Amino acid sequence: MQSRWSALDGNSDLSLRAYSSRLLGAEKDLVLHGGGNTSVKTEEKDHTGRAVPVLRVKGSGSDLSSIDEKGFTGLRMEDLLAAGSIVSMDDITMESYLGKSKLEPSEAAPSVESFLHAFIPHKYVDHTHADSIVALTNTDLKDEELTAILGNVVVVPYIHPGFKLAKALFDRMEEIRKAEGVVLRKHGLFTYSDEARKSYEKHIEIVTRAEKAISERVKGPLFTAEYAAASIDTSEFLPKLRGLVSGFSKKVLQVCNDGLAREIANSSEAEELCSYGPTTTDMLIRTKHDFLYVSDASKISGLLEEYRQKYAGEHEKHAPSYPMHDPNPSVIVIRGFGIITQATTKKEAAIIMDDALHSFTVNAKSRKIAKHEFVTIDESFAMEYWPLQEAKLRKYAPKKFQGSVSIVTGAAAGIGLEAFRTLSINGSYVVGLDIDPAVLEAGKEIFRESGIENLPIRADLSDESQIKEAIERTIMEFGGVDYVFNNAGILKTAPLDKIEASEMDLMYRVNSKGTFLVTREAFRIMKNQGIGGSFVFNITKNLTNPGVEMAMYGSTKAFAAQLSRYVAKEGGKYRIRSNIINPDKVFRGSKIWEGGVLESRAKAKGQTVEEYKTQNLLGVEVLPSHVVGVMMALLDDSVFGATTDSMIPVDGGIK
């Protein structure tokens, strides 16, 4: 590993701290997804205007790869050093102590390693979970063997992060003061200096020694190819798997079946490596202490049940005082296929995938260096059910539709665009379908607004091959589907005796056939998942109150309405609900009223455009948000969970 240090414009204590932290964070072999922490001891003015010694340490929510000066929380050094005389402190007390020691109460919670950073008598302290260090320390190599490789370092046995670890190092501080760094088994590396550059480059130097030792000891490929590619129908298997792991809450899947993931899944080492679990204890909160290995995908149901029962038994033994977490495996290796991770958010599932790929690589090296060793199962559960983490979980409020996957047709404008946006804001992963390429830009804008990933797809709803391709992309991206808003439609008016067959055919292809194709494919997925689902069909007031010259639109929408009833009848035993919304005169953002249609309808009624817009009992204009509000309620099982085969008007009341 090479030093990335270069000339700087600023040279304040904190600017140097932020700069060298970003250098560490740029190396994925050192820092992964917000891991590691850094600090600097400096002097600042407190609320009285007095200059006081301060520890600036990485704050909660900061990522070393992008951290700036605002990402460090200030703590009074006097308070931290006073804790050296305290014999013990539980995690909740420690959190309270650190909170009371903040220079500015509104700043983020500081790193749980703050005491350790304070006790080390150097200005700059750097800590990472370096892969190469962990590859060596996740073994039975003796301390003297590690120091022979890494140089003048203090090797510390695994101790749970927090005050207990800080005190253990406090008691060895004279030894640590003379060393270049501290190596924590199954955890990572600390380096320190009174100069930012020296602390950083010590880190790089020690990691480089580890990398060199590993390259000398680990020869040949890490993974031995043994199994051929498995023949798996992902359109069937992935929704089934998603349903099986969604018993506690809806999950999205992250699927990786090429490159390193495929290499691991095809290897003879994968099954053993799954039993090793992650490489560092900080990953345990997400990954659990072992992964599930599946040698035969057809047996997935039984294997998952075995894993859940085993985990429940371990929880009862090792963490009985806390409510059990979701007992499903976070990481699943399918022989001959690849690796699948699952979580309630796509971001979390992607982080777990990165953690898993790193863990397989690091642990594969460890087993070639010496006998692999990790923390005990008791220590593993102590980390997974860490009181500080449990407190965060109790405060966490997921979004209403978190973990769900929705399909919205006609998502580029009007009601469909509003549905796309509203579902995303409420946590659902939306697949927006529209023939209009504007749907692609809409997806980008909605992601910027909601922060929730989505999948906008330009597709002709009447083209069966395009719909099947869109559904396959949905399955590979998220694992399945929970909700469908059949919204797309086109409108053209004409007297019955003036209707052209070609125009009627176009209406049928979009309003009827397109709706059928999306419904059929999504219905198959929902049945396979076994966790229910919900359809909402945007039909029209013309279904129950036909208007003159609306035969093409009303008739083709009537097909979709009847389809909704069949979904309700056939889907009931699978807990698949289907309901209809009948809006009327929704103009805002809608393209079906363009090209003179609005003016023509108003003229046919002998009204002005404004009169036509508000021609209802309430005298109000019906907006896309009104329609989408009803749609959201219908999808919500806590509101309409016992409602199916129903029809709700959203029309202001027909005169």
ABEGO torsion letter per residue (X at the ends): XBBABBBBABABAAAAAAAAAAAAAABAAABBGGBEBBBBBBBBBBAAGBBBBBBBBBBBGBBAAABBAAABBBBBAAAAAAAAABABBBAAAAAAAAAAABABAABBBBBAAAAAAAABBBABBBBBBBAAAAAAAABABBAAAAAAAAEBBBBBBBBBBEAAAAAAAAAAAAAAAABABBBBBGAEBBBBBABAAAAAAAAAAAAAAAAAAAAAABBEBABBBABBBBBBBAAAAAAAAAAAAAAABBBBBBBBABEAAAAAAABAAAAAAAAAEBABAAAAAAAEABBBBBABAAAAAAAAAAAAAAAAAAAAAAAAABBBBBABBABBBBBGAEBBBBBABAAAAAAAAAAAAAAAAAAAAAAAABBBBBBBAAAAAAAAABAAAAAAAAABBBBAABGBBBBBBGAABEAAAAAAAAAAAAGBBBBBBBABAAAAAAAAAAAAAAGBBBBBBBBBAABAAAAAAAAAAAAAAAGEBABBBBABBBBBBBBAAABBAAAAAAAAAAAAAAAAAAAAAAAAAAAAAGAEEBBBBBBBAAAABBBBGAAAAAAAAAAAAAAAAAAAAAAAAAGBBBBBBBBBGBABGBAAABGGAAAAAAAAAGBBAAAAAABBAAGBBBBAAAAAAAAAAAABAAAAAABBGBBBBBAGEBX
